[in-house]
Amino acid sequence: MEGLVRKLKLIVFSVLFILGFYILEIGLAVFGLVGFARNGYSLSVVYLMALVQIIKIFILYFFIKKKSKGYEKKYQMAYIKTKPTIRPKAFLIGLGAYGLANIIMSTILALFGNTPLIIENMEFLNEAFAASSLLENIVLYIDIIILAPIVEEFIFRGIYAGEVRKYLSINGTIFMTALAFGIFHMNILQGINAFFLGGLITYFYFRRGNIYEAIIIHATNNLLASLSEISDLVNNITIIGGLIGLFFTIKIIRDIERSYKSVS
């Protein structure tokens, strides 16, 4: 009975967490649009996305700062796992994450690329990440490569994974965090990619205990995805780099698991 209650609490928390995040997202977007409209300005989607991310960073900063005090006293551990040193391997893992995404997306497109659902999702992504000027392109890349990884990692790896860990084992937490991360993207192509990316990052977050490395992995993946849009040549280079990175990422995971088994 106790196990069932814990599972129900986890489900309710997860649903409320994702809904609350969307309500915050929509609320901030509406607030920005109304605020600029009142002053006679129109705000493009690209600028609005970046503005919302910046506001969320400030909200996260004060929320985590306040939450950390009580959490550390109660559990004798940091609310968000951080370390002063950042391993260069984080960039290599980000490269591997992009390589894994390429394999997954290529498989999906090869099998289901002509179905209406996939076509609609592709059109949605093209429209969502379209910029009409050089400045909009710069802001879009800042959002995708810098702002989004910071916000999403502190929310999903920092806050959500930490709360879910109270209910589940590390492996269960990795799965639930990956699932929530995929659902959050509300797009089947992005969602599937985000599920595997989220699982990979959550694994390294718990094994390494460093939110900054999680951000680097996420940002590196997004950087390569953005660069791949430049030209076919650059896309081919990023694919090769991603596959090489995936090879080393698998090796890194094997080495980590060996070290944990030897300690236990």
Secondary structure in CASP SS format (residue, H / E / C, confidence):
PFRMAT SS
TARGET T0000
AUTHOR 0000-0000-0000
METHOD secondary structure of the structure
MODEL  1
M C 1.00
E H 1.00
G H 1.00
L H 1.00
V H 1.00
R H 1.00
K H 1.00
L H 1.00
K H 1.00
L H 1.00
I H 1.00
V H 1.00
F H 1.00
S H 1.00
V H 1.00
L H 1.00
F H 1.00
I H 1.00
L H 1.00
G H 1.00
F H 1.00
Y H 1.00
I H 1.00
L H 1.00
E H 1.00
I H 1.00
G H 1.00
L H 1.00
A H 1.00
V H 1.00
F H 1.00
G H 1.00
L H 1.00
V H 1.00
G H 1.00
F H 1.00
A H 1.00
R H 1.00
N C 1.00
G C 1.00
Y C 1.00
S C 1.00
L C 1.00
S C 1.00
V H 1.00
V H 1.00
Y H 1.00
L H 1.00
M H 1.00
A H 1.00
L H 1.00
V H 1.00
Q H 1.00
I H 1.00
I H 1.00
K H 1.00
I H 1.00
F H 1.00
I H 1.00
L H 1.00
Y H 1.00
F H 1.00
F H 1.00
I H 1.00
K H 1.00
K H 1.00
K H 1.00
S H 1.00
K H 1.00
G H 1.00
Y H 1.00
E H 1.00
K H 1.00
K H 1.00
Y H 1.00
Q C 1.00
M C 1.00
A C 1.00
Y C 1.00
I C 1.00
K C 1.00
T C 1.00
K C 1.00
P C 1.00
T C 1.00
I C 1.00
R C 1.00
P C 1.00
K H 1.00
A H 1.00
F H 1.00
L H 1.00
I H 1.00
G H 1.00
L H 1.00
G H 1.00
A H 1.00
Y H 1.00
G H 1.00
L H 1.00
A H 1.00
N H 1.00
I H 1.00
I H 1.00
M H 1.00
S H 1.00
T H 1.00
I H 1.00
L H 1.00
A H 1.00
L H 1.00
F H 1.00
G C 1.00
N C 1.00
T C 1.00
P H 1.00
L H 1.00
I H 1.00
I H 1.00
E H 1.00
N H 1.00
M H 1.00
E H 1.00
F H 1.00
L H 1.00
N H 1.00
E H 1.00
A H 1.00
F C 1.00
A C 1.00
A C 1.00
S C 1.00
S C 1.00
L H 1.00
L H 1.00
E H 1.00
N H 1.00
I H 1.00
V H 1.00
L H 1.00
Y H 1.00
I H 1.00
D H 1.00
I H 1.00
I H 1.00
I H 1.00
L H 1.00
A H 1.00
P H 1.00
I H 1.00
V H 1.00
E H 1.00
E H 1.00
F H 1.00
I H 1.00
F H 1.00
R H 1.00
G H 1.00
I H 1.00
Y H 1.00
A H 1.00
G H 1.00
E H 1.00
V H 1.00
R C 1.00
K C 1.00
Y C 1.00
L C 1.00
S C 1.00
I H 1.00
N H 1.00
G H 1.00
T H 1.00
I H 1.00
F H 1.00
M H 1.00
T H 1.00
A H 1.00
L H 1.00
A H 1.00
F H 1.00
G H 1.00
I H 1.00
F H 1.00
H C 1.00
M C 1.00
N C 1.00
I H 1.00
L H 1.00
Q H 1.00
G H 1.00
I H 1.00
N H 1.00
A H 1.00
F H 1.00
F H 1.00
L H 1.00
G H 1.00
G H 1.00
L H 1.00
I H 1.00
T H 1.00
Y H 1.00
F H 1.00
Y H 1.00
F H 1.00
R H 1.00
R H 1.00
G C 1.00
N C 1.00
I H 1.00
Y H 1.00
E H 1.00
A H 1.00
I H 1.00
I H 1.00
I H 1.00
H H 1.00
A H 1.00
T H 1.00
N H 1.00
N H 1.00
L H 1.00
L H 1.00
A H 1.00
S H 1.00
L H 1.00
S C 1.00
E C 1.00
I C 1.00
S C 1.00
D H 1.00
L H 1.00
V H 1.00
N H 1.00
N H 1.00
I H 1.00
T H 1.00
I H 1.00
I H 1.00
G H 1.00
G H 1.00
L H 1.00
I H 1.00
G H 1.00
L H 1.00
F H 1.00
F H 1.00
T H 1.00
I H 1.00
K H 1.00
I H 1.00
I H 1.00
R H 1.00
D H 1.00
I H 1.00
E H 1.00
R H 1.00
S H 1.00
Y H 1.00
K H 1.00
S H 1.00
V H 1.00
S C 1.00
END
